[in-house]
Amino acid sequence: MDEREDLISAIDEELDKCIKKLGNAIKGYEIRTFITEYEELMLKKSDLTVHEYLKREK
């Protein structure tokens, strides 16, 4: 596995943890925190994917 795949795997693991935490959240601030965390992780994953695509297209 290369570095990008390692990063994607790590992000996927964190996304799974975030989804579990969100499922257990009770209070509004907890839910907002976990949704924000999920969004940030998805943005990072998206950036990695776009970067890899652009690198291949060059």
Predicted model as a PDB file, atoms N, CA, C, CB and O in Angstrom, pLDDT in the B-factor column:
MODEL        1                                                                  
ATOM      1  N   MET A   1       0.834  -1.182   0.000  1.00 58.00           N  
ATOM      2  CA  MET A   1       0.000   0.000   0.000  1.00 58.00           C  
ATOM      3  C   MET A   1       0.880   1.247   0.000  1.00 58.00           C  
ATOM      4  CB  MET A   1      -0.950  -0.003   1.212  1.00 58.00           C  
ATOM      5  O   MET A   1       1.902   1.303   0.685  1.00 58.00           O  
ATOM      6  N   ASP A   2       0.469   2.236  -0.774  1.00 80.00           N  
ATOM      7  CA  ASP A   2       1.233   3.473  -0.777  1.00 80.00           C  
ATOM      8  C   ASP A   2       0.703   4.426   0.300  1.00 80.00           C  
ATOM      9  CB  ASP A   2       1.175   4.138  -2.169  1.00 80.00           C  
ATOM     10  O   ASP A   2      -0.267   4.130   0.997  1.00 80.00           O  
ATOM     11  N   GLU A   3       1.355   5.550   0.408  1.00 83.00           N  
ATOM     12  CA  GLU A   3       1.026   6.515   1.464  1.00 83.00           C  
ATOM     13  C   GLU A   3      -0.419   7.008   1.350  1.00 83.00           C  
ATOM     14  CB  GLU A   3       1.988   7.708   1.408  1.00 83.00           C  
ATOM     15  O   GLU A   3      -1.110   7.159   2.358  1.00 83.00           O  
ATOM     16  N   ARG A   4      -0.871   7.258   0.119  1.00 81.00           N  
ATOM     17  CA  ARG A   4      -2.235   7.755  -0.084  1.00 81.00           C  
ATOM     18  C   ARG A   4      -3.259   6.723   0.375  1.00 81.00           C  
ATOM     19  CB  ARG A   4      -2.468   8.111  -1.565  1.00 81.00           C  
ATOM     20  O   ARG A   4      -4.245   7.063   1.029  1.00 81.00           O  
ATOM     21  N   GLU A   5      -3.024   5.477   0.031  1.00 85.00           N  
ATOM     22  CA  GLU A   5      -3.945   4.417   0.452  1.00 85.00           C  
ATOM     23  C   GLU A   5      -3.959   4.267   1.970  1.00 85.00           C  
ATOM     24  CB  GLU A   5      -3.560   3.083  -0.202  1.00 85.00           C  
ATOM     25  O   GLU A   5      -5.007   4.009   2.562  1.00 85.00           O  
ATOM     26  N   ASP A   6      -2.797   4.429   2.599  1.00 90.00           N  
ATOM     27  CA  ASP A   6      -2.719   4.385   4.061  1.00 90.00           C  
ATOM     28  C   ASP A   6      -3.542   5.516   4.678  1.00 90.00           C  
ATOM     29  CB  ASP A   6      -1.250   4.477   4.527  1.00 90.00           C  
ATOM     30  O   ASP A   6      -4.263   5.311   5.655  1.00 90.00           O  
ATOM     31  N   LEU A   7      -3.423   6.709   4.096  1.00 90.00           N  
ATOM     32  CA  LEU A   7      -4.184   7.854   4.596  1.00 90.00           C  
ATOM     33  C   LEU A   7      -5.684   7.629   4.432  1.00 90.00           C  
ATOM     34  CB  LEU A   7      -3.761   9.136   3.867  1.00 90.00           C  
ATOM     35  O   LEU A   7      -6.465   7.913   5.341  1.00 90.00           O  
ATOM     36  N   ILE A   8      -6.079   7.120   3.275  1.00 90.00           N  
ATOM     37  CA  ILE A   8      -7.505   6.855   3.022  1.00 90.00           C  
ATOM     38  C   ILE A   8      -8.021   5.805   4.010  1.00 90.00           C  
ATOM     39  CB  ILE A   8      -7.727   6.375   1.551  1.00 90.00           C  
ATOM     40  O   ILE A   8      -9.123   5.942   4.541  1.00 90.00           O  
ATOM     41  N   SER A   9      -7.237   4.772   4.252  1.00 93.00           N  
ATOM     42  CA  SER A   9      -7.645   3.739   5.219  1.00 93.00           C  
ATOM     43  C   SER A   9      -7.805   4.324   6.614  1.00 93.00           C  
ATOM     44  CB  SER A   9      -6.620   2.595   5.250  1.00 93.00           C  
ATOM     45  O   SER A   9      -8.765   4.013   7.319  1.00 93.00           O  
ATOM     46  N   ALA A  10      -6.862   5.171   7.009  1.00 94.00           N  
ATOM     47  CA  ALA A  10      -6.942   5.811   8.326  1.00 94.00           C  
ATOM     48  C   ALA A  10      -8.175   6.713   8.417  1.00 94.00           C  
ATOM     49  CB  ALA A  10      -5.662   6.630   8.607  1.00 94.00           C  
ATOM     50  O   ALA A  10      -8.870   6.724   9.433  1.00 94.00           O  
ATOM     51  N   ILE A  11      -8.438   7.459   7.359  1.00 95.00           N  
ATOM     52  CA  ILE A  11      -9.619   8.329   7.343  1.00 95.00           C  
ATOM     53  C   ILE A  11     -10.886   7.487   7.412  1.00 95.00           C  
ATOM     54  CB  ILE A  11      -9.632   9.221   6.075  1.00 95.00           C  
ATOM     55  O   ILE A  11     -11.817   7.827   8.142  1.00 95.00           O  
ATOM     56  N   ASP A  12     -10.930   6.389   6.658  1.00 95.00           N  
ATOM     57  CA  ASP A  12     -12.100   5.509   6.694  1.00 95.00           C  
ATOM     58  C   ASP A  12     -12.347   4.957   8.097  1.00 95.00           C  
ATOM     59  CB  ASP A  12     -11.923   4.357   5.706  1.00 95.00           C  
ATOM     60  O   ASP A  12     -13.493   4.868   8.537  1.00 95.00           O  
ATOM     61  N   GLU A  13     -11.289   4.591   8.792  1.00 96.00           N  
ATOM     62  CA  GLU A  13     -11.427   4.106  10.170  1.00 96.00           C  
ATOM     63  C   GLU A  13     -12.002   5.197  11.073  1.00 96.00           C  
ATOM     64  CB  GLU A  13     -10.064   3.629  10.716  1.00 96.00           C  
ATOM     65  O   GLU A  13     -12.888   4.941  11.888  1.00 96.00           O  
ATOM     66  N   GLU A  14     -11.488   6.407  10.915  1.00 95.00           N  
ATOM     67  CA  GLU A  14     -11.984   7.522  11.719  1.00 95.00           C  
ATOM     68  C   GLU A  14     -13.435   7.853  11.373  1.00 95.00           C  
ATOM     69  CB  GLU A  14     -11.102   8.755  11.517  1.00 95.00           C  
ATOM     70  O   GLU A  14     -14.214   8.220  12.252  1.00 95.00           O  
ATOM     71  N   LEU A  15     -13.801   7.726  10.094  1.00 96.00           N  
ATOM     72  CA  LEU A  15     -15.192   7.946   9.696  1.00 96.00           C  
ATOM     73  C   LEU A  15     -16.107   6.925  10.369  1.00 96.00           C  
ATOM     74  CB  LEU A  15     -15.337   7.865   8.160  1.00 96.00           C  
ATOM     75  O   LEU A  15     -17.188   7.275  10.842  1.00 96.00           O  
ATOM     76  N   ASP A  16     -15.676   5.669  10.411  1.00 96.00           N  
ATOM     77  CA  ASP A  16     -16.467   4.634  11.084  1.00 96.00           C  
ATOM     78  C   ASP A  16     -16.648   4.951  12.564  1.00 96.00           C  
ATOM     79  CB  ASP A  16     -15.802   3.264  10.920  1.00 96.00           C  
ATOM     80  O   ASP A  16     -17.743   4.808  13.108  1.00 96.00           O  
ATOM     81  N   LYS A  17     -15.571   5.379  13.208  1.00 95.00           N  
ATOM     82  CA  LYS A  17     -15.649   5.746  14.624  1.00 95.00           C  
ATOM     83  C   LYS A  17     -16.600   6.922  14.825  1.00 95.00           C  
ATOM     84  CB  LYS A  17     -14.251   6.094  15.170  1.00 95.00           C  
ATOM     85  O   LYS A  17     -17.379   6.955  15.778  1.00 95.00           O  
ATOM     86  N   CYS A  18     -16.522   7.878  13.918  1.00 94.00           N  
ATOM     87  CA  CYS A  18     -17.364   9.064  14.013  1.00 94.00           C  
ATOM     88  C   CYS A  18     -18.839   8.689  13.866  1.00 94.00           C  
ATOM     89  CB  CYS A  18     -16.965  10.095  12.942  1.00 94.00           C  
ATOM     90  O   CYS A  18     -19.688   9.215  14.586  1.00 94.00           O  
ATOM     91  N   ILE A  19     -19.142   7.792  12.949  1.00 94.00           N  
ATOM     92  CA  ILE A  19     -20.522   7.345  12.750  1.00 94.00           C  
ATOM     93  C   ILE A  19     -21.034   6.645  14.008  1.00 94.00           C  
ATOM     94  CB  ILE A  19     -20.621   6.399  11.526  1.00 94.00           C  
ATOM     95  O   ILE A  19     -22.182   6.848  14.404  1.00 94.00           O  
ATOM     96  N   LYS A  20     -20.197   5.827  14.635  1.00 95.00           N  
ATOM     97  CA  LYS A  20     -20.590   5.149  15.873  1.00 95.00           C  
ATOM     98  C   LYS A  20     -20.840   6.156  16.993  1.00 95.00           C  
ATOM     99  CB  LYS A  20     -19.509   4.144  16.300  1.00 95.00           C  
ATOM    100  O   LYS A  20     -21.813   6.040  17.738  1.00 95.00           O  
ATOM    101  N   LYS A  21     -19.951   7.147  17.104  1.00 93.00           N  
ATOM    102  CA  LYS A  21     -20.127   8.168  18.140  1.00 93.00           C  
ATOM    103  C   LYS A  21     -21.412   8.958  17.884  1.00 93.00           C  
ATOM    104  CB  LYS A  21     -18.904   9.123  18.183  1.00 93.00           C  
ATOM    105  O   LYS A  21     -22.139   9.284  18.821  1.00 93.00           O  
ATOM    106  N   LEU A  22     -21.688   9.264  16.617  1.00 91.00           N  
ATOM    107  CA  LEU A  22     -22.890  10.008  16.269  1.00 91.00           C  
ATOM    108  C   LEU A  22     -24.141   9.213  16.635  1.00 91.00           C  
ATOM    109  CB  LEU A  22     -22.893  10.349  14.774  1.00 91.00           C  
ATOM    110  O   LEU A  22     -25.127   9.776  17.110  1.00 91.00           O  
ATOM    111  N   GLY A  23     -24.092   7.905  16.410  1.00 92.00           N  
ATOM    112  CA  GLY A  23     -25.230   7.049  16.767  1.00 92.00           C  
ATOM    113  C   GLY A  23     -25.503   7.012  18.253  1.00 92.00           C  
ATOM    114  O   GLY A  23     -26.637   6.778  18.670  1.00 92.00           O  
ATOM    115  N   ASN A  24     -24.480   7.240  19.059  1.00 93.00           N  
ATOM    116  CA  ASN A  24     -24.625   7.228  20.519  1.00 93.00           C  
ATOM    117  C   ASN A  24     -24.847   8.618  21.110  1.00 93.00           C  
ATOM    118  CB  ASN A  24     -23.401   6.609  21.147  1.00 93.00           C  
ATOM    119  O   ASN A  24     -25.106   8.752  22.306  1.00 93.00           O  
ATOM    120  N   ALA A  25     -24.745   9.646  20.278  1.00 93.00           N  
ATOM    121  CA  ALA A  25     -24.880  11.024  20.772  1.00 93.00           C  
ATOM    122  C   ALA A  25     -26.316  11.289  21.213  1.00 93.00           C  
ATOM    123  CB  ALA A  25     -24.458  12.042  19.683  1.00 93.00           C  
ATOM    124  O   ALA A  25     -27.273  10.816  20.599  1.00 93.00           O  
ATOM    125  N   ILE A  26     -26.440  12.054  22.285  1.00 93.00           N  
ATOM    126  CA  ILE A  26     -27.753  12.375  22.828  1.00 93.00           C  
ATOM    127  C   ILE A  26     -28.008  13.878  22.757  1.00 93.00           C  
ATOM    128  CB  ILE A  26     -27.872  11.881  24.278  1.00 93.00           C  
ATOM    129  O   ILE A  26     -29.097  14.324  22.395  1.00 93.00           O  
ATOM    130  N   LYS A  27     -27.005  14.627  23.102  1.00 95.00           N  
ATOM    131  CA  LYS A  27     -27.170  16.075  23.198  1.00 95.00           C  
ATOM    132  C   LYS A  27     -26.868  16.748  21.863  1.00 95.00           C  
ATOM    133  CB  LYS A  27     -26.262  16.644  24.294  1.00 95.00           C  
ATOM    134  O   LYS A  27     -26.070  16.250  21.069  1.00 95.00           O  
ATOM    135  N   GLY A  28     -27.508  17.871  21.631  1.00 94.00           N  
ATOM    136  CA  GLY A  28     -27.356  18.601  20.374  1.00 94.00           C  
ATOM    137  C   GLY A  28     -25.923  18.985  20.062  1.00 94.00           C  
ATOM    138  O   GLY A  28     -25.480  18.860  18.920  1.00 94.00           O  
ATOM    139  N   TYR A  29     -25.187  19.456  21.075  1.00 94.00           N  
ATOM    140  CA  TYR A  29     -23.810  19.860  20.818  1.00 94.00           C  
ATOM    141  C   TYR A  29     -22.942  18.670  20.432  1.00 94.00           C  
ATOM    142  CB  TYR A  29     -23.227  20.553  22.041  1.00 94.00           C  
ATOM    143  O   TYR A  29     -22.013  18.815  19.638  1.00 94.00           O  
ATOM    144  N   GLU A  30     -23.238  17.480  20.989  1.00 94.00           N  
ATOM    145  CA  GLU A  30     -22.485  16.281  20.604  1.00 94.00           C  
ATOM    146  C   GLU A  30     -22.746  15.941  19.141  1.00 94.00           C  
ATOM    147  CB  GLU A  30     -22.863  15.083  21.508  1.00 94.00           C  
ATOM    148  O   GLU A  30     -21.823  15.629  18.389  1.00 94.00           O  
ATOM    149  N   ILE A  31     -23.998  16.005  18.757  1.00 94.00           N  
ATOM    150  CA  ILE A  31     -24.374  15.700  17.377  1.00 94.00           C  
ATOM    151  C   ILE A  31     -23.696  16.662  16.416  1.00 94.00           C  
ATOM    152  CB  ILE A  31     -25.898  15.761  17.203  1.00 94.00           C  
ATOM    153  O   ILE A  31     -23.142  16.239  15.402  1.00 94.00           O  
ATOM    154  N   ARG A  32     -23.737  17.963  16.728  1.00 95.00           N  
ATOM    155  CA  ARG A  32     -23.090  18.965  15.864  1.00 95.00           C  
ATOM    156  C   ARG A  32     -21.592  18.718  15.770  1.00 95.00           C  
ATOM    157  CB  ARG A  32     -23.354  20.388  16.393  1.00 95.00           C  
ATOM    158  O   ARG A  32     -21.009  18.837  14.692  1.00 95.00           O  
ATOM    159  N   THR A  33     -20.969  18.376  16.882  1.00 94.00           N  
ATOM    160  CA  THR A  33     -19.526  18.111  16.900  1.00 94.00           C  
ATOM    161  C   THR A  33     -19.182  16.932  16.006  1.00 94.00           C  
ATOM    162  CB  THR A  33     -19.044  17.842  18.333  1.00 94.00           C  
ATOM    163  O   THR A  33     -18.234  17.005  15.224  1.00 94.00           O  
ATOM    164  N   PHE A  34     -19.936  15.855  16.109  1.00 93.00           N  
ATOM    165  CA  PHE A  34     -19.632  14.665  15.317  1.00 93.00           C  
ATOM    166  C   PHE A  34     -19.949  14.861  13.841  1.00 93.00           C  
ATOM    167  CB  PHE A  34     -20.402  13.476  15.851  1.00 93.00           C  
ATOM    168  O   PHE A  34     -19.261  14.312  12.980  1.00 93.00           O  
ATOM    169  N   ILE A  35     -20.988  15.641  13.540  1.00 95.00           N  
ATOM    170  CA  ILE A  35     -21.277  15.945  12.133  1.00 95.00           C  
ATOM    171  C   ILE A  35     -20.157  16.783  11.541  1.00 95.00           C  
ATOM    172  CB  ILE A  35     -22.629  16.683  11.992  1.00 95.00           C  
ATOM    173  O   ILE A  35     -19.735  16.548  10.408  1.00 95.00           O  
ATOM    174  N   THR A  36     -19.674  17.754  12.297  1.00 96.00           N  
ATOM    175  CA  THR A  36     -18.563  18.584  11.830  1.00 96.00           C  
ATOM    176  C   THR A  36     -17.314  17.737  11.625  1.00 96.00           C  
ATOM    177  CB  THR A  36     -18.278  19.721  12.829  1.00 96.00           C  
ATOM    178  O   THR A  36     -16.611  17.897  10.627  1.00 96.00           O  
ATOM    179  N   GLU A  37     -17.035  16.842  12.558  1.00 95.00           N  
ATOM    180  CA  GLU A  37     -15.882  15.951  12.434  1.00 95.00           C  
ATOM    181  C   GLU A  37     -16.017  15.081  11.176  1.00 95.00           C  
ATOM    182  CB  GLU A  37     -15.743  15.060  13.698  1.00 95.00           C  
ATOM    183  O   GLU A  37     -15.052  14.898  10.434  1.00 95.00           O  
ATOM    184  N   TYR A  38     -17.210  14.554  10.949  1.00 96.00           N  
ATOM    185  CA  TYR A  38     -17.471  13.723   9.774  1.00 96.00           C  
ATOM    186  C   TYR A  38     -17.241  14.523   8.488  1.00 96.00           C  
ATOM    187  CB  TYR A  38     -18.915  13.170   9.813  1.00 96.00           C  
ATOM    188  O   TYR A  38     -16.604  14.037   7.554  1.00 96.00           O  
ATOM    189  N   GLU A  39     -17.760  15.744   8.448  1.00 96.00           N  
ATOM    190  CA  GLU A  39     -17.589  16.591   7.268  1.00 96.00           C  
ATOM    191  C   GLU A  39     -16.117  16.873   6.984  1.00 96.00           C  
ATOM    192  CB  GLU A  39     -18.342  17.904   7.450  1.00 96.00           C  
ATOM    193  O   GLU A  39     -15.680  16.817   5.835  1.00 96.00           O  
ATOM    194  N   GLU A  40     -15.359  17.174   8.027  1.00 96.00           N  
ATOM    195  CA  GLU A  40     -13.935  17.463   7.861  1.00 96.00           C  
ATOM    196  C   GLU A  40     -13.182  16.244   7.331  1.00 96.00           C  
ATOM    197  CB  GLU A  40     -13.327  17.919   9.191  1.00 96.00           C  
ATOM    198  O   GLU A  40     -12.320  16.371   6.462  1.00 96.00           O  
ATOM    199  N   LEU A  41     -13.507  15.081   7.849  1.00 96.00           N  
ATOM    200  CA  LEU A  41     -12.862  13.854   7.367  1.00 96.00           C  
ATOM    201  C   LEU A  41     -13.218  13.585   5.910  1.00 96.00           C  
ATOM    202  CB  LEU A  41     -13.270  12.656   8.237  1.00 96.00           C  
ATOM    203  O   LEU A  41     -12.359  13.181   5.126  1.00 96.00           O  
ATOM    204  N   MET A  42     -14.465  13.805   5.544  1.00 96.00           N  
ATOM    205  CA  MET A  42     -14.880  13.587   4.154  1.00 96.00           C  
ATOM    206  C   MET A  42     -14.195  14.583   3.213  1.00 96.00           C  
ATOM    207  CB  MET A  42     -16.413  13.707   4.028  1.00 96.00           C  
ATOM    208  O   MET A  42     -13.841  14.232   2.088  1.00 96.00           O  
ATOM    209  N   LEU A  43     -14.011  15.813   3.670  1.00 96.00           N  
ATOM    210  CA  LEU A  43     -13.293  16.799   2.859  1.00 96.00           C  
ATOM    211  C   LEU A  43     -11.844  16.379   2.635  1.00 96.00           C  
ATOM    212  CB  LEU A  43     -13.342  18.179   3.528  1.00 96.00           C  
ATOM    213  O   LEU A  43     -11.319  16.518   1.531  1.00 96.00           O  
ATOM    214  N   LYS A  44     -11.202  15.869   3.676  1.00 94.00           N  
ATOM    215  CA  LYS A  44      -9.828  15.393   3.545  1.00 94.00           C  
ATOM    216  C   LYS A  44      -9.755  14.225   2.562  1.00 94.00           C  
ATOM    217  CB  LYS A  44      -9.270  14.972   4.917  1.00 94.00           C  
ATOM    218  O   LYS A  44      -8.860  14.166   1.718  1.00 94.00           O  
ATOM    219  N   LYS A  45     -10.692  13.311   2.680  1.00 94.00           N  
ATOM    220  CA  LYS A  45     -10.719  12.156   1.780  1.00 94.00           C  
ATOM    221  C   LYS A  45     -10.964  12.611   0.342  1.00 94.00           C  
ATOM    222  CB  LYS A  45     -11.809  11.149   2.218  1.00 94.00           C  
ATOM    223  O   LYS A  45     -10.338  12.103  -0.588  1.00 94.00           O  
ATOM    224  N   SER A  46     -11.854  13.547   0.167  1.00 94.00           N  
ATOM    225  CA  SER A  46     -12.144  14.091  -1.158  1.00 94.00           C  
ATOM    226  C   SER A  46     -10.919  14.786  -1.743  1.00 94.00           C  
ATOM    227  CB  SER A  46     -13.322  15.069  -1.089  1.00 94.00           C  
ATOM    228  O   SER A  46     -10.611  14.607  -2.921  1.00 94.00           O  
ATOM    229  N   ASP A  47     -10.225  15.570  -0.940  1.00 93.00           N  
ATOM    230  CA  ASP A  47      -9.010  16.253  -1.402  1.00 93.00           C  
ATOM    231  C   ASP A  47      -7.952  15.257  -1.859  1.00 93.00           C  
ATOM    232  CB  ASP A  47      -8.441  17.140  -0.292  1.00 93.00           C  
ATOM    233  O   ASP A  47      -7.311  15.457  -2.890  1.00 93.00           O  
ATOM    234  N   LEU A  48      -7.771  14.196  -1.100  1.00 91.00           N  
ATOM    235  CA  LEU A  48      -6.800  13.162  -1.480  1.00 91.00           C  
ATOM    236  C   LEU A  48      -7.183  12.509  -2.808  1.00 91.00           C  
ATOM    237  CB  LEU A  48      -6.697  12.091  -0.378  1.00 91.00           C  
ATOM    238  O   LEU A  48      -6.327  12.265  -3.658  1.00 91.00           O  
ATOM    239  N   THR A  49      -8.456  12.233  -2.975  1.00 89.00           N  
ATOM    240  CA  THR A  49      -8.937  11.594  -4.196  1.00 89.00           C  
ATOM    241  C   THR A  49      -8.748  12.515  -5.403  1.00 89.00           C  
ATOM    242  CB  THR A  49     -10.417  11.205  -4.050  1.00 89.00           C  
ATOM    243  O   THR A  49      -8.285  12.077  -6.456  1.00 89.00           O  
ATOM    244  N   VAL A  50      -9.106  13.779  -5.248  1.00 91.00           N  
ATOM    245  CA  VAL A  50      -8.951  14.744  -6.345  1.00 91.00           C  
ATOM    246  C   VAL A  50      -7.478  14.922  -6.684  1.00 91.00           C  
ATOM    247  CB  VAL A  50      -9.583  16.108  -5.973  1.00 91.00           C  
ATOM    248  O   VAL A  50      -7.107  14.955  -7.857  1.00 91.00           O  
ATOM    249  N   HIS A  51      -6.641  15.035  -5.664  1.00 88.00           N  
ATOM    250  CA  HIS A  51      -5.209  15.205  -5.885  1.00 88.00           C  
ATOM    251  C   HIS A  51      -4.636  14.026  -6.675  1.00 88.00           C  
ATOM    252  CB  HIS A  51      -4.474  15.354  -4.543  1.00 88.00           C  
ATOM    253  O   HIS A  51      -3.855  14.217  -7.607  1.00 88.00           O  
ATOM    254  N   GLU A  52      -5.025  12.822  -6.300  1.00 86.00           N  
ATOM    255  CA  GLU A  52      -4.544  11.632  -6.993  1.00 86.00           C  
ATOM    256  C   GLU A  52      -5.039  11.608  -8.445  1.00 86.00           C  
ATOM    257  CB  GLU A  52      -5.000  10.361  -6.251  1.00 86.00           C  
ATOM    258  O   GLU A  52      -4.283  11.249  -9.348  1.00 86.00           O  
ATOM    259  N   TYR A  53      -6.280  11.981  -8.670  1.00 86.00           N  
ATOM    260  CA  TYR A  53      -6.843  12.014 -10.016  1.00 86.00           C  
ATOM    261  C   TYR A  53      -6.089  13.024 -10.883  1.00 86.00           C  
ATOM    262  CB  TYR A  53      -8.346  12.362  -9.967  1.00 86.00           C  
ATOM    263  O   TYR A  53      -5.725  12.723 -12.019  1.00 86.00           O  
ATOM    264  N   LEU A  54      -5.858  14.212 -10.346  1.00 88.00           N  
ATOM    265  CA  LEU A  54      -5.160  15.250 -11.104  1.00 88.00           C  
ATOM    266  C   LEU A  54      -3.712  14.830 -11.396  1.00 88.00           C  
ATOM    267  CB  LEU A  54      -5.184  16.587 -10.332  1.00 88.00           C  
ATOM    268  O   LEU A  54      -3.171  15.123 -12.462  1.00 88.00           O  
ATOM    269  N   LYS A  55      -3.106  14.148 -10.441  1.00 85.00           N  
ATOM    270  CA  LYS A  55      -1.730  13.663 -10.634  1.00 85.00           C  
ATOM    271  C   LYS A  55      -1.677  12.652 -11.785  1.00 85.00           C  
ATOM    272  CB  LYS A  55      -1.189  13.017  -9.325  1.00 85.00           C  
ATOM    273  O   LYS A  55      -0.753  12.674 -12.598  1.00 85.00           O  
ATOM    274  N   ARG A  56      -2.664  11.779 -11.843  1.00 85.00           N  
ATOM    275  CA  ARG A  56      -2.704  10.789 -12.926  1.00 85.00           C  
ATOM    276  C   ARG A  56      -2.989  11.423 -14.279  1.00 85.00           C  
ATOM    277  CB  ARG A  56      -3.753   9.736 -12.631  1.00 85.00           C  
ATOM    278  O   ARG A  56      -2.486  10.951 -15.299  1.00 85.00           O  
ATOM    279  N   GLU A  57      -3.783  12.477 -14.303  1.00 84.00           N  
ATOM    280  CA  GLU A  57      -4.152  13.118 -15.558  1.00 84.00           C  
ATOM    281  C   GLU A  57      -3.005  13.929 -16.168  1.00 84.00           C  
ATOM    282  CB  GLU A  57      -5.345  14.014 -15.337  1.00 84.00           C  
ATOM    283  O   GLU A  57      -3.005  14.187 -17.372  1.00 84.00           O  
ATOM    284  N   LYS A  58      -2.040  14.326 -15.358  1.00 77.00           N  
ATOM    285  CA  LYS A  58      -0.885  15.076 -15.878  1.00 77.00           C  
ATOM    286  C   LYS A  58      -0.042  14.143 -16.629  1.00 77.00           C  
ATOM    287  CB  LYS A  58      -0.074  15.758 -14.770  1.00 77.00           C  
ATOM    288  O   LYS A  58       0.993  14.540 -17.165  1.00 77.00           O  
TER     289      LYS A  58                                                      
ENDMDL                                                                          
END                                                                             
